[in-house]
Amino acid sequence: MSRVLVVDDEPAIVTLLQYNLEQADYQVVTAIDGEQALQLAQNEHFDVILLDLMLPKLDGVEVTKRLRQEKIKTPIIMITAKTSEFDTVFGLELGADDYITKPFSPREVLARMKAVMRRYHEDAGPVTTATNGHVIQIAGLRIDQDKFQVKRGDQPIDLTPKEFELLLFFAKRPGKVWSREQLLEGVWGFDYSGQTRMVDIHVSHLREKIEADPKHPQLLKTVRGFGYTFEASHE
């Protein structure tokens, strides 16, 4: 049975989510503030965290930031009443895997949860690069799919879960040009109509971490008018 941590300071929302998740055969643990949520996430295993943005003591952004700093990669879905691009993008940049805005339907929450858990536990597709078990070595990078680690030589590269998934998607399919819509479907696993800005932001952050000169990328390149491609030789 999958375990879900539901974090919200509104009792009605907690009750709604807990009831519907338990009806769908999930085990639910609840928290009403950021400090309690952080402690639970640090000490217990969860398959996904539903995390409200605006919380007492520690807000959802700070909770996400601290969990990712501690290498806790549990998928996080941010719940927010704010709909501006700045708010949603900021949460995703810090390592949240998805977001959902209030008001929402329980069906939508369940669909998003299944999508992020599926992406977290399954490979993105058939391996097309040089591999050693579940390790891909390409363009000077060593991508360990089991440990969710990326290294260049002996130097680790610290990626958020979504950056890791995006890099893995590209590394398995070098040389192919992908549109932003295809990347949304392939990496996010859900049809985010009109949310292609998320792709640009994650590509930009990934470049900052894997490119020698992010302003003049040699690996993750823009194909003007089409999308992005990963140009790299196998090792």
N, CA, C and O of each residue as an XYZ file, in Angstrom:
940
protein
N       0.846     -1.193      0.000
C       0.000      0.000      0.000
C       0.885      1.248      0.000
O       1.784      1.380      0.830
N       0.628      2.143     -0.919
C       1.418      3.372     -1.022
C       1.064      4.323      0.115
O      -0.094      4.423      0.520
N       2.082      5.022      0.626
C       1.903      5.954      1.739
C       1.984      7.388      1.221
O       2.880      7.732      0.450
N       1.044      8.211      1.652
C       0.962      9.598      1.221
C       1.009     10.506      2.439
O       0.300     10.282      3.420
N       1.851     11.535      2.371
C       1.870     12.567      3.404
C       1.080     13.756      2.887
O       1.457     14.364      1.886
N      -0.005     14.091      3.555
C      -0.852     15.227      3.189
C      -0.564     16.364      4.162
O      -0.702     16.204      5.375
N      -0.163     17.513      3.622
C       0.214     18.638      4.473
C      -0.614     19.865      4.084
O      -0.468     20.409      2.989
N      -1.481     20.286      5.000
C      -2.307     21.482      4.764
C      -2.838     21.949      6.099
O      -3.143     21.132      6.967
N      -2.954     23.264      6.276
C      -3.452     23.792      7.545
C      -4.954     24.058      7.512
O      -5.510     24.592      8.472
N      -5.612     23.690      6.414
C      -7.062     23.824      6.331
C      -7.698     22.459      6.595
O      -7.565     21.558      5.767
N      -8.384     22.284      7.726
C      -8.952     20.978      8.083
C      -9.875     20.396      7.006
O      -9.898     19.184      6.795
N     -10.627     21.252      6.334
C     -11.560     20.745      5.322
C     -10.810     20.088      4.157
O     -11.250     19.068      3.627
N      -9.693     20.670      3.769
C      -8.908     20.109      2.668
C      -8.246     18.811      3.102
O      -8.226     17.840      2.346
N      -7.705     18.788      4.312
C      -7.099     17.558      4.829
C      -8.122     16.430      4.866
O      -7.830     15.307      4.455
N      -9.326     16.732      5.362
C     -10.385     15.726      5.447
C     -10.769     15.223      4.053
O     -10.921     14.021      3.835
N     -10.922     16.159      3.115
C     -11.289     15.796      1.743
C     -10.247     14.876      1.123
O     -10.585     13.837      0.555
N      -8.982     15.260      1.234
C      -7.914     14.460      0.639
C      -7.778     13.115      1.340
O      -7.651     12.082      0.683
N      -7.803     13.121      2.661
C      -7.632     11.870      3.387
C      -8.743     10.878      3.044
O      -8.469      9.699      2.819
N      -9.985     11.339      3.002
C     -11.104     10.453      2.693
C     -10.954      9.840      1.309
O     -11.079      8.626      1.147
N     -10.684     10.680      0.309
C     -10.615     10.180     -1.061
C      -9.390      9.302     -1.306
O      -9.455      8.342     -2.074
N      -8.290      9.626     -0.662
C      -7.086      8.797     -0.825
C      -7.262      7.445     -0.158
O      -6.847      6.424     -0.707
N      -7.872      7.426      1.015
C      -8.106      6.150      1.686
C      -9.111      5.303      0.917
O      -9.000      4.077      0.894
N     -10.085      5.944      0.292
C     -11.027      5.208     -0.553
C     -10.322      4.585     -1.748
O     -10.748      3.547     -2.255
N      -9.234      5.225     -2.200
C      -8.446      4.704     -3.324
C      -7.334      3.769     -2.847
O      -6.444      3.417     -3.622
N      -7.384      3.371     -1.586
C      -6.474      2.376     -1.017
C      -5.064      2.907     -0.784
O      -4.089      2.173     -0.946
N      -4.949      4.184     -0.403
C      -3.675      4.746      0.026
C      -3.659      4.843      1.547
O      -4.697      5.056      2.174
N      -2.481      4.686      2.134
C      -2.308      4.946      3.553
C      -1.928      6.416      3.714
O      -0.971      6.880      3.094
N      -2.663      7.144      4.533
C      -2.508      8.593      4.622
C      -1.996      9.002      6.000
O      -2.509      8.567      7.031
N      -0.967      9.852      5.987
C      -0.479     10.516      7.194
C      -0.651     12.010      6.965
O      -0.390     12.501      5.867
N      -1.087     12.736      7.987
C      -1.363     14.160      7.795
C      -0.480     15.025      8.690
O      -0.009     14.594      9.743
N      -0.274     16.250      8.240
C       0.449     17.262      9.011
C      -0.212     18.604      8.754
O      -0.782     18.830      7.686
N      -0.134     19.504      9.746
C      -0.837     20.784      9.627
C       0.102     21.974      9.553
O      -0.354     23.107      9.401
N       1.413     21.739      9.656
C       2.355     22.844      9.513
C       3.650     22.325      8.911
O       3.866     21.115      8.842
N       4.516     23.240      8.473
C       5.721     22.862      7.771
C       6.736     22.126      8.627
O       7.413     21.218      8.143
N       6.851     22.506      9.899
C       7.811     21.839     10.767
C       7.439     20.372     10.981
O       8.302     19.495     10.943
N       6.161     20.115     11.205
C       5.694     18.746     11.387
C       5.894     17.940     10.110
O       6.300     16.779     10.155
N       5.604     18.565      8.972
C       5.779     17.885      7.685
C       7.236     17.522      7.439
O       7.540     16.417      6.990
N       8.130     18.451      7.732
C       9.555     18.210      7.526
C      10.037     17.052      8.386
O      10.772     16.185      7.912
N       9.631     17.035      9.633
C      10.056     15.971     10.542
C       9.547     14.611     10.070
O      10.288     13.628     10.094
N       8.302     14.551      9.646
C       7.738     13.292      9.156
C       8.465     12.808      7.909
O       8.813     11.633      7.797
N       8.692     13.726      6.972
C       9.335     13.357      5.707
C      10.784     12.926      5.911
O      11.308     12.116      5.146
N      11.424     13.462      6.935
C      12.813     13.111      7.227
C      12.929     11.735      7.879
O      13.944     11.055      7.727
N      11.894     11.329      8.602
C      12.006     10.126      9.435
C      11.145      8.951      8.994
O      11.303      7.847      9.516
N      10.255      9.159      8.062
C       9.395      8.082      7.601
C       9.425      8.003      6.072
O       9.765      8.968      5.388
N       9.061      6.829      5.561
C       9.004      6.652      4.103
C       7.618      7.015      3.585
O       6.601      6.588      4.131
N       7.598      7.812      2.519
C       6.363      8.123      1.816
C       6.597      7.958      0.324
O       7.701      8.177     -0.174
N       5.551      7.572     -0.375
C       5.649      7.426     -1.826
C       5.394      8.738     -2.546
O       5.837      8.921     -3.680
N       4.685      9.651     -1.901
C       4.434     10.972     -2.466
C       4.017     11.908     -1.339
O       3.433     11.473     -0.346
N       4.317     13.194     -1.497
C       3.930     14.214     -0.523
C       3.044     15.242     -1.211
O       3.433     15.814     -2.230
N       1.863     15.481     -0.666
C       0.986     16.568     -1.113
C       1.211     17.725     -0.154
O       0.851     17.645      1.021
N       1.805     18.797     -0.654
C       2.336     19.842      0.220
C       1.742     21.203     -0.120
O       1.950     21.724     -1.215
N       1.010     21.768      0.818
C       0.447     23.102      0.621
C       1.571     24.140      0.597
O       2.560     24.018      1.320
N       1.405     25.147     -0.232
C       2.429     26.189     -0.334
C       2.445     27.087      0.895
O       3.511     27.370      1.443
N       1.286     27.531      1.327
C       1.187     28.466      2.452
C       0.894     27.699      3.738
O      -0.230     27.245      3.954
N       1.922     27.556      4.599
C       1.797     26.791      5.830
C       2.342     27.586      7.011
O       3.206     28.443      6.825
N       1.857     27.320      8.221
C       2.463     27.939      9.406
C       3.863     27.380      9.652
O       4.190     26.273      9.224
N       4.668     28.157     10.339
C       6.012     27.789     10.802
C       7.022     27.695      9.665
O       7.975     28.473      9.630
N       6.834     26.757      8.732
C       7.655     26.683      7.517
C       6.714     26.558      6.328
O       5.811     25.721      6.338
N       6.916     27.382      5.301
C       6.031     27.256      4.142
C       6.477     26.081      3.270
O       7.537     25.493      3.487
N       5.640     25.755      2.275
C       5.917     24.606      1.429
C       7.207     24.723      0.643
O       7.884     23.722      0.405
N       7.553     25.929      0.240
C       8.801     26.135     -0.496
C      10.004     25.799      0.373
O      10.938     25.141     -0.085
N       9.987     26.243      1.618
C      11.102     25.970      2.527
C      11.196     24.480      2.859
O      12.294     23.931      2.950
N      10.053     23.831      3.040
C      10.056     22.385      3.296
C      10.675     21.648      2.121
O      11.518     20.770      2.302
N      10.250     22.011      0.910
C      10.797     21.373     -0.286
C      12.294     21.599     -0.387
O      13.051     20.669     -0.663
N      12.716     22.821     -0.168
C      14.135     23.163     -0.252
C      14.967     22.326      0.712
O      16.015     21.803      0.335
N      14.512     22.199      1.943
C      15.282     21.457      2.948
C      15.315     19.963      2.635
O      16.347     19.316      2.813
N      14.208     19.417      2.175
C      14.185     17.994      1.827
C      15.142     17.692      0.688
O      15.858     16.692      0.724
N      15.158     18.548     -0.321
C      16.056     18.310     -1.453
C      17.514     18.513     -1.049
O      18.393     17.810     -1.548
N      17.779     19.452     -0.163
C      19.149     19.644      0.329
C      19.641     18.414      1.072
O      20.834     18.110      1.065
N      18.723     17.712      1.710
C      19.069     16.498      2.447
C      18.993     15.247      1.572
O      19.062     14.128      2.080
N      18.852     15.433      0.275
C      18.824     14.341     -0.702
C      17.619     13.422     -0.526
O      17.665     12.255     -0.914
N      16.566     13.933      0.045
C      15.315     13.176      0.136
C      14.541     13.439     -1.143
O      14.098     14.562     -1.385
N      14.376     12.412     -1.959
C      13.859     12.584     -3.311
C      12.393     12.169     -3.461
O      11.911     11.994     -4.580
N      11.690     12.012     -2.351
C      10.280     11.669     -2.415
C       9.534     12.650     -3.327
O       9.685     13.861     -3.167
N       8.743     12.160     -4.267
C       8.000     13.085     -5.141
C       7.118     14.037     -4.341
O       6.438     13.631     -3.398
N       7.140     15.296     -4.728
C       6.360     16.331     -4.049
C       5.417     17.006     -5.046
O       5.838     17.478     -6.102
N       4.147     17.041     -4.687
C       3.161     17.805     -5.454
C       2.778     19.013     -4.619
O       2.220     18.867     -3.532
N       3.070     20.192     -5.113
C       2.782     21.425     -4.389
C       1.316     21.814     -4.620
O       0.838     21.843     -5.754
N       0.621     22.107     -3.529
C      -0.767     22.566     -3.602
C      -0.776     24.058     -3.300
O      -0.282     24.492     -2.260
N      -1.338     24.833     -4.208
C      -1.264     26.283     -4.028
C      -2.538     26.971     -4.476
O      -3.184     26.561     -5.440
N      -2.885     28.028     -3.755
C      -3.998     28.880     -4.176
C      -3.506     29.954     -5.129
O      -4.308     30.645     -5.758
N      -2.190     30.099     -5.239
C      -1.613     31.099     -6.120
C      -1.455     30.514     -7.518
O      -1.071     29.354     -7.672
N      -1.749     31.310     -8.523
C      -1.711     30.805     -9.891
C      -0.704     31.529    -10.771
O      -0.600     31.240    -11.963
N       0.041     32.469    -10.191
C       0.992     33.191    -11.026
C       2.134     32.288    -11.434
O       2.481     31.356    -10.707
N       2.723     32.552    -12.585
C       3.830     31.752    -13.080
C       4.992     31.788    -12.112
O       5.680     30.783    -11.934
N       5.222     32.930    -11.483
C       6.344     33.049    -10.559
C       6.239     32.042     -9.421
O       7.214     31.370     -9.086
N       5.058     31.943     -8.830
C       4.891     31.053     -7.685
C       5.074     29.596     -8.073
O       5.788     28.859     -7.393
N       4.438     29.171     -9.159
C       4.523     27.773     -9.542
C       5.920     27.419    -10.019
O       6.443     26.360     -9.673
N       6.522     28.281    -10.798
C       7.865     28.021    -11.298
C       8.872     27.987    -10.161
O       9.781     27.158    -10.165
N       8.724     28.875     -9.191
C       9.654     28.922     -8.067
C       9.644     27.597     -7.306
O      10.700     27.079     -6.942
N       8.460     27.057     -7.071
C       8.370     25.774     -6.384
C       8.994     24.649     -7.187
O       9.669     23.788     -6.622
N       8.784     24.641     -8.482
C       9.350     23.602     -9.334
C      10.863     23.706     -9.413
O      11.557     22.690     -9.471
N      11.375     24.924     -9.416
C      12.818     25.116     -9.467
C      13.498     24.515     -8.242
O      14.617     24.011     -8.339
N      12.835     24.565     -7.099
C      13.432     24.069     -5.868
C      13.345     22.554     -5.741
O      13.937     21.977     -4.828
N      12.622     21.908     -6.635
C      12.603     20.458     -6.606
C      11.239     19.815     -6.493
O      11.155     18.588     -6.442
N      10.150     20.599     -6.453
C       8.830     19.990     -6.498
C       8.635     19.325     -7.864
O       9.154     19.795     -8.877
N       7.880     18.226     -7.871
C       7.702     17.468     -9.107
C       6.488     17.923     -9.902
O       6.419     17.718    -11.113
N       5.547     18.531     -9.229
C       4.323     18.948     -9.902
C       3.628     19.951     -8.993
O       4.027     20.141     -7.844
N       2.596     20.585     -9.509
C       1.796     21.480     -8.675
C       0.344     21.371     -9.096
O       0.033     20.988    -10.223
N      -0.528     21.709     -8.181
C      -1.958     21.707     -8.467
C      -2.561     22.895     -7.732
O      -2.198     23.172     -6.589
N      -3.472     23.588     -8.379
C      -4.028     24.809     -7.788
C      -5.414     24.557     -7.203
O      -6.193     23.753     -7.715
N      -5.695     25.269     -6.116
C      -7.028     25.241     -5.501
C      -7.967     26.143     -6.292
O      -7.532     27.181     -6.790
N      -9.226     25.787     -6.421
C      -9.836     24.522     -5.983
C      -9.485     23.379     -6.948
O      -9.259     23.612     -8.135
N      -9.444     22.170     -6.440
C      -9.106     21.017     -7.256
C     -10.116     19.901     -6.982
O     -10.843     19.930     -5.990
N     -10.142     18.934     -7.870
C     -10.990     17.761     -7.670
C     -10.132     16.609     -7.171
O      -8.970     16.496     -7.562
N     -10.678     15.752     -6.315
C      -9.919     14.577     -5.861
C      -9.439     13.714     -7.027
O      -8.360     13.125     -6.959
N     -10.222     13.638     -8.082
C      -9.818     12.844     -9.242
C      -8.540     13.406     -9.858
O      -7.651     12.650    -10.250
N      -8.451     14.727     -9.943
C      -7.251     15.338    -10.502
C      -6.040     15.062     -9.623
O      -4.957     14.772    -10.133
N      -6.211     15.151     -8.306
C      -5.104     14.871     -7.392
C      -4.617     13.438     -7.571
O      -3.411     13.200     -7.637
N      -5.531     12.491     -7.648
C      -5.163     11.088     -7.823
C      -4.411     10.873     -9.133
O      -3.440     10.118     -9.180
N      -4.861     11.535    -10.189
C      -4.192     11.396    -11.489
C      -2.770     11.947    -11.429
O      -1.840     11.332    -11.951
N      -2.604     13.085    -10.804
C      -1.263     13.677    -10.691
C      -0.354     12.801     -9.836
O       0.817     12.612    -10.167
N      -0.890     12.264     -8.734
C      -0.107     11.391     -7.870
C       0.379     10.159     -8.621
O       1.552      9.795     -8.543
N      -0.523      9.529     -9.339
C      -0.139      8.327    -10.083
C       0.930      8.642    -11.115
O       1.838      7.843    -11.348
N       0.817      9.805    -11.727
C       1.790     10.188    -12.751
C       3.178     10.392    -12.154
O       4.160      9.891    -12.702
N       3.279     11.122    -11.034
C       4.606     11.377    -10.471
C       5.215     10.118     -9.866
O       6.430      9.931     -9.926
N       4.385      9.252     -9.284
C       4.914      8.011     -8.727
C       5.379      7.069     -9.835
O       6.390      6.381     -9.691
N       4.637      7.042    -10.938
C       5.046      6.209    -12.067
C       6.377      6.693    -12.636
O       7.257      5.884    -12.930
N       6.528      7.997    -12.791
C       7.776      8.529    -13.318
C       8.939      8.269    -12.375
O      10.067      8.044    -12.813
N       8.660      8.302    -11.091
C       9.721      8.118    -10.097
C      10.230      6.682    -10.081
O      11.423      6.446     -9.888
N       9.339      5.730    -10.282
C       9.701      4.326    -10.139
C      10.027      3.619    -11.447
O      10.613      2.537    -11.429
N       9.667      4.198    -12.560
C       9.881      3.527    -13.832
C      10.917      4.272    -14.664
O      11.081      5.484    -14.530
N      11.608      3.541    -15.518
C      12.522      4.151    -16.476
C      11.734      4.907    -17.521
O      10.563      4.612    -17.755
N      12.371      5.883    -18.153
C      11.684      6.702    -19.154
C      11.439      5.961    -20.458
O      10.581      6.370    -21.241
N      12.176      4.875    -20.710
C      11.977      4.161    -21.964
C      13.162      3.282    -22.262
O      14.029      3.114    -21.405
N      13.232      2.705    -23.474
C      14.327      1.817    -23.828
C      15.663      2.541    -23.869
O      15.746      3.681    -24.326
N      16.701      1.878    -23.392
C      18.033      2.459    -23.359
C      18.655      2.415    -24.745
O      18.679      1.362    -25.383
N      19.158      3.555    -25.215
C      19.760      3.615    -26.543
C      21.200      4.098    -26.484
O      21.838      4.280    -27.521
N      21.724      4.310    -25.256
C      23.104      4.746    -25.113
C      23.928      3.643    -24.473
O      23.394      2.624    -24.034
N      25.254      3.862    -24.425
C      26.128      2.876    -23.821
C      25.825      2.757    -22.344
O      25.812      3.763    -21.636
N      25.581      1.554    -21.866
C      25.207      1.355    -20.477
C      26.007      0.227    -19.850
O      26.563     -0.628    -20.541
N      26.052      0.245    -18.546
C      26.609     -0.835    -17.749
C      25.592     -1.109    -16.655
O      25.600     -0.452    -15.615
N      24.698     -2.098    -16.893
C      23.578     -2.292    -15.986
C      22.645     -1.105    -16.090
O      22.109     -0.817    -17.161
N      22.453     -0.419    -14.985
C      21.572      0.742    -14.981
C      22.364      2.038    -14.963
O      21.849      3.075    -14.545
N      23.604      1.990    -15.411
C      24.447      3.182    -15.489
C      24.638      3.572    -16.944
O      25.036      2.745    -17.764
N      24.357      4.826    -17.266
C      24.584      5.364    -18.603
C      25.822      6.260    -18.540
O      25.936      7.117    -17.664
N      26.740      6.051    -19.472
C      27.915      6.911    -19.568
C      27.897      7.588    -20.935
O      27.970      6.935    -21.976
N      27.799      8.909    -20.900
C      27.651      9.658    -22.129
C      28.151     11.083    -21.908
O      27.872     11.698    -20.879
N      28.880     11.588    -22.871
C      29.353     12.979    -22.846
C      30.107     13.326    -21.562
O      29.989     14.442    -21.055
N      30.875     12.383    -21.042
C      31.622     12.631    -19.822
C      30.796     12.532    -18.562
O      31.305     12.769    -17.467
N      29.523     12.184    -18.701
C      28.631     12.062    -17.557
C      28.386     10.593    -17.228
O      28.292      9.750    -18.120
N      28.286     10.308    -15.956
C      27.935      8.967    -15.487
C      26.604      9.067    -14.761
O      26.512      9.664    -13.688
N      25.570      8.474    -15.357
C      24.214      8.596    -14.832
C      23.798      7.263    -14.238
O      23.603      6.290    -14.966
N      23.663      7.212    -12.934
C      23.274      5.993    -12.231
C      21.773      6.042    -11.974
O      21.296      6.811    -11.140
N      21.039      5.208    -12.706
C      19.583      5.250    -12.629
C      19.050      4.682    -11.321
O      17.973      5.077    -10.872
N      19.782      3.766    -10.704
C      19.322      3.174     -9.453
C      19.526      4.113     -8.271
O      18.682      4.186     -7.378
N      20.644      4.830     -8.266
C      20.972      5.704     -7.148
C      20.547      7.156     -7.387
O      20.695      8.004     -6.507
N      20.016      7.434     -8.587
C      19.609      8.795     -8.936
C      20.784      9.756     -8.761
O      20.644     10.834     -8.183
N      21.951      9.340     -9.276
C      23.161     10.139     -9.144
C      23.770     10.420    -10.517
O      23.703      9.595    -11.429
N      24.361     11.601    -10.636
C      25.080     11.983    -11.849
C      26.456     12.475    -11.444
O      26.592     13.263    -10.508
N      27.485     12.003    -12.159
C      28.842     12.447    -11.880
C      29.550     12.788    -13.180
O      29.266     12.216    -14.232
N      30.471     13.727    -13.086
C      31.438     13.966    -14.156
C      32.802     13.628    -13.565
O      33.326     14.366    -12.731
N      33.366     12.515    -13.998
C      34.558     12.002    -13.342
C      34.192     11.585    -11.928
O      33.258     10.808    -11.729
N      34.918     12.095    -10.952
C      34.615     11.814     -9.547
C      33.770     12.902     -8.906
O      33.447     12.830     -7.720
N      33.410     13.919     -9.699
C      32.687     15.064     -9.155
C      31.178     14.869     -9.283
O      30.673     14.796    -10.403
N      30.444     14.781     -8.179
C      28.985     14.636     -8.279
C      28.325     15.914     -8.772
O      28.797     17.016     -8.491
N      27.241     15.762     -9.503
C      26.439     16.885     -9.979
C      25.091     16.805     -9.276
O      24.366     15.822     -9.434
N      24.758     17.810     -8.519
C      23.546     17.802     -7.699
C      22.357     18.271     -8.534
O      22.258     19.451     -8.873
N      21.458     17.346     -8.864
C      20.279     17.656     -9.656
C      19.017     17.463     -8.821
O      18.979     16.617     -7.928
N      17.995     18.245     -9.114
C      16.683     17.995     -8.534
C      16.105     16.750     -9.210
O      16.581     16.357    -10.275
N      15.083     16.118     -8.608
C      14.488     14.941     -9.245
C      14.031     15.199    -10.673
O      14.231     14.354    -11.545
N      13.427     16.338    -10.925
C      12.944     16.614    -12.281
C      14.097     16.859    -13.241
O      14.027     16.444    -14.397
N      15.153     17.522    -12.793
C      16.331     17.707    -13.644
C      16.955     16.367    -13.986
O      17.401     16.155    -15.114
N      16.988     15.457    -13.010
C      17.525     14.120    -13.266
C      16.695     13.405    -14.325
O      17.252     12.824    -15.255
N      15.376     13.440    -14.197
C      14.501     12.784    -15.164
C      14.679     13.378    -16.554
O      14.685     12.650    -17.547
N      14.824     14.694    -16.627
C      14.992     15.353    -17.916
C      16.313     14.951    -18.563
O      16.359     14.655    -19.757
N      17.391     14.940    -17.772
C      18.686     14.520    -18.300
C      18.633     13.071    -18.756
O      19.153     12.742    -19.822
N      18.021     12.209    -17.979
C      17.926     10.792    -18.333
C      17.143     10.606    -19.634
O      17.513      9.799    -20.487
N      16.060     11.365    -19.768
C      15.259     11.292    -20.990
C      16.112     11.640    -22.207
O      16.082     10.926    -23.209
N      16.865     12.722    -22.126
C      17.720     13.135    -23.232
C      18.852     12.135    -23.462
O      19.146     11.783    -24.604
N      19.488     11.677    -22.382
C      20.660     10.808    -22.508
C      20.311      9.468    -23.149
O      21.156      8.851    -23.798
N      19.094      9.023    -22.973
C      18.664      7.760    -23.574
C      18.329      7.909    -25.054
O      18.171      6.918    -25.767
N      18.222      9.155    -25.509
C      17.793      9.396    -26.892
C      18.633     10.513    -27.523
O      18.073     11.502    -27.997
N      19.955     10.376    -27.536
C      20.803     11.467    -28.042
C      20.570     11.721    -29.525
O      20.308     10.802    -30.301
N      20.671     12.984    -29.892
C      20.585     13.350    -31.297
C      19.185     13.619    -31.805
O      19.025     14.199    -32.879
N      18.174     13.216    -31.068
C      16.798     13.434    -31.515
C      16.305     14.797    -31.037
O      16.597     15.213    -29.916
N      15.569     15.474    -31.882
C      15.012     16.780    -31.533
C      13.633     16.571    -30.909
O      12.786     15.860    -31.449
N      13.437     17.209    -29.759
C      12.175     17.079    -29.032
C      11.517     18.444    -28.890
O      12.162     19.425    -28.520
N      10.230     18.488    -29.187
C       9.484     19.726    -28.955
C       9.201     19.858    -27.464
O       9.299     18.889    -26.711
N       8.852     21.057    -27.055
C       8.521     21.274    -25.644
C       7.307     20.439    -25.241
O       7.256     19.906    -24.133
N       6.344     20.329    -26.129
C       5.155     19.536    -25.827
C       5.512     18.060    -25.655
O       4.965     17.393    -24.776
N       6.422     17.543    -26.483
C       6.852     16.151    -26.350
C       7.600     15.922    -25.044
O       7.452     14.876    -24.414
N       8.397     16.895    -24.643
C       9.122     16.779    -23.385
C       8.165     16.820    -22.194
O       8.353     16.091    -21.220
N       7.151     17.660    -22.269
C       6.152     17.696    -21.205
C       5.494     16.338    -21.046
O       5.327     15.846    -19.929
N       5.122     15.737    -22.161
C       4.443     14.444    -22.113
C       5.397     13.332    -21.680
O       5.022     12.454    -20.903
N       6.652     13.372    -22.194
C       7.591     12.295    -21.920
C       8.214     12.336    -20.544
O       8.490     11.291    -19.954
N       8.441     13.541    -20.021
C       9.126     13.684    -18.737
C       8.133     13.946    -17.609
O       8.235     13.342    -16.542
N       7.183     14.835    -17.834
C       6.205     15.145    -16.792
C       5.088     14.105    -16.750
O       4.427     13.940    -15.725
N       4.879     13.412    -17.852
C       3.926     12.316    -17.864
C       2.482     12.751    -17.811
O       1.606     11.948    -17.488
N       2.218     13.988    -18.116
C       0.857     14.511    -18.066
C       0.773     15.616    -19.099
O       1.746     16.336    -19.325
N      -0.370     15.753    -19.719
C      -0.503     16.745    -20.776
C      -0.733     18.127    -20.161
O      -1.861     18.500    -19.840
N       0.352     18.872    -20.007
C       0.270     20.209    -19.417
C       0.075     21.236    -20.532
O       1.020     21.919    -20.927
N      -1.110     21.336    -21.018
C      -1.378     22.279    -22.097
C      -1.033     23.698    -21.648
O      -1.517     24.172    -20.620
N      -0.191     24.364    -22.435
C       0.155     25.744    -22.141
C       1.229     25.916    -21.085
O       1.495     27.040    -20.658
N       1.857     24.821    -20.652
C       2.852     24.908    -19.586
C       4.276     24.682    -20.106
O       5.139     24.225    -19.357
N       4.526     24.993    -21.362
C       5.843     24.738    -21.941
C       6.944     25.583    -21.302
O       8.123     25.257    -21.436
N       6.582     26.647    -20.622
C       7.580     27.467    -19.933
C       8.346     26.636    -18.904
O       9.518     26.902    -18.638
N       7.682     25.627    -18.322
C       8.345     24.764    -17.355
C       9.532     24.056    -17.987
O      10.569     23.885    -17.346
N       9.387     23.644    -19.241
C      10.468     22.953    -19.933
C      11.660     23.882    -20.085
O      12.791     23.492    -19.793
N      11.423     25.098    -20.536
C      12.520     26.061    -20.730
C      13.276     26.305    -19.426
O      14.505     26.381    -19.422
N      12.552     26.426    -18.334
C      13.185     26.706    -17.044
C      14.037     25.530    -16.599
O      15.167     25.718    -16.147
N      13.511     24.321    -16.723
C      14.281     23.146    -16.308
C      15.483     22.911    -17.217
O      16.541     22.503    -16.738
N      15.344     23.157    -18.505
C      16.484     23.036    -19.411
C      17.566     24.040    -19.019
O      18.750     23.705    -18.988
N      17.154     25.265    -18.721
C      18.114     26.291    -18.323
C      18.884     25.891    -17.074
O      20.103     26.048    -17.016
N      18.172     25.373    -16.071
C      18.830     24.965    -14.837
C      19.723     23.743    -15.069
O      20.797     23.641    -14.476
N      19.294     22.836    -15.910
C      20.116     21.666    -16.206
C      21.403     22.078    -16.916
O      22.470     21.534    -16.632
N      21.308     23.013    -17.817
C      22.505     23.523    -18.493
C      23.495     24.130    -17.503
O      24.706     23.954    -17.638
N      22.977     24.838    -16.516
C      23.857     25.452    -15.525
C      24.707     24.411    -14.805
O      25.791     24.718    -14.309
N      24.213     23.195    -14.752
C      24.886     22.159    -13.979
C      25.732     21.201    -14.819
O      26.677     20.605    -14.304
N      25.404     21.045    -16.112
C      26.141     20.047    -16.899
C      27.000     20.662    -18.001
O      27.855     19.981    -18.567
N      26.783     21.937    -18.310
C      27.536     22.569    -19.391
C      28.742     23.330    -18.841
O      28.661     23.948    -17.779
N      29.854     23.283    -19.564
C      31.029     24.078    -19.184
C      30.733     25.564    -19.317
O      31.169     26.366    -18.491
N      29.995     25.928    -20.353
C      29.581     27.307    -20.582
C      28.090     27.299    -20.903
O      27.715     27.142    -22.065
N      27.227     27.466    -19.891
C      25.778     27.365    -20.117
C      25.242     28.333    -21.170
O      24.226     28.054    -21.805
N      25.920     29.473    -21.362
C      25.439     30.423    -22.368
C      25.756     29.961    -23.785
O      25.158     30.440    -24.749
N      26.691     29.037    -23.907
C      27.034     28.468    -25.207
C      27.062     26.945    -25.077
O      28.129     26.333    -25.138
N      25.884     26.333    -24.895
C      25.824     24.899    -24.593
C      26.339     24.029    -25.737
O      26.092     24.298    -26.913
N      27.059     22.984    -25.353
C      27.574     22.027    -26.314
C      26.840     20.688    -26.239
O      26.938     19.870    -27.154
N      26.114     20.471    -25.159
C      25.399     19.210    -24.986
C      23.901     19.379    -25.230
O      23.334     18.768    -26.136
N      23.288     20.199    -24.428
C      21.847     20.396    -24.489
C      21.554     21.652    -25.303
O      21.592     22.771    -24.791
N      21.260     21.438    -26.582
C      21.175     22.560    -27.515
C      19.733     22.883    -27.894
O      18.862     22.014    -27.933
N      19.520     24.149    -28.168
C      18.231     24.609    -28.670
C      18.200     24.473    -30.180
O      19.131     24.886    -30.871
N      17.131     23.896    -30.684
C      16.904     23.836    -32.125
C      15.804     24.848    -32.415
O      14.622     24.592    -32.182
N      16.216     25.992    -32.923
C      15.296     27.111    -33.055
C      14.063     26.737    -33.870
O      14.166     26.188    -34.967
N      12.917     27.041    -33.320
C      11.663     26.759    -33.998
C      11.130     25.359    -33.755
O      10.012     25.041    -34.161
N      11.934     24.501    -33.084
C      11.499     23.116    -32.860
C      11.504     22.748    -31.372
O      10.479     22.338    -30.827
N      12.664     22.898    -30.718
C      12.739     22.478    -29.327
C      14.173     22.296    -28.888
O      14.990     23.207    -29.021
N      14.488     21.100    -28.355
C      15.816     20.837    -27.811
C      16.331     19.481    -28.282
O      15.564     18.591    -28.648
N      17.654     19.356    -28.261
C      18.300     18.084    -28.556
C      19.526     17.926    -27.676
O      20.130     18.907    -27.241
N      19.886     16.666    -27.418
C      21.064     16.363    -26.615
C      22.114     15.778    -27.545
O      21.960     14.659    -28.035
N      23.177     16.530    -27.790
C      24.223     16.096    -28.701
C      25.400     15.585    -27.891
O      26.054     16.349    -27.182
N      25.669     14.294    -27.997
C      26.748     13.710    -27.187
C      27.182     12.405    -27.806
O      26.380     11.666    -28.376
N      28.481     12.133    -27.683
C      29.003     10.857    -28.157
C      28.928      9.840    -27.057
O      29.090     10.186    -25.887
N      28.685      8.576    -27.400
C      28.644      7.489    -26.427
C      30.047      7.188    -25.929
O      31.030      7.500    -26.602
N      30.142      6.581    -24.753
C      31.439      6.197    -24.188
C      31.444      4.716    -23.896
O      32.446      4.186    -23.414
